């Protein structure tokens, strides 16, 4: 049996309050770091685009990506004539194909500079009622890498398929 002296049991060891406090603080710091890293996945990375004057968030530059688009052809052979009338280069087009029952997307690389025009062959759109050509712009992220950004659908050109 163990002896008791002064209200304390001999032979039993406990963690000192200082060590317990240090351990609790370390656990809290580790939990905060884990939650922070997890939450960072939900915050989008800011993409900057130079509009000729200064770097701006690419979302603000989308309104300056102005272009004309016209669809020609019939059956399975359509041609999309596109001309960049704005002052922002357009890297690609996100072609949103829309019908009553389905929606599909196709990304087409265009690389249109200011004033440049191209004709793009589109196939398989005769099953759709309309298409929406949405501009995609290139911008830089914080680490200097180039990333493509798809503008909102409001910035696209909606064209009826006949």
Buried (B, 14 or more C-beta within 10 A) or exposed (E): EEEEEEEEEEEEEEEEEEEEEEEEEEEEEEEEEEEEEEEEEEEEEEBBBEBEEEEBEBBEBBEBBBBEBEBEBEEEEBEBEBBBBBBBBBBBBBBBBBEEEEEBEBBBEBEBEEEBEBEBEBEEBBEBEBBBBBBBBBBBBEEEEEBBBBBEEEBBBEBEBE
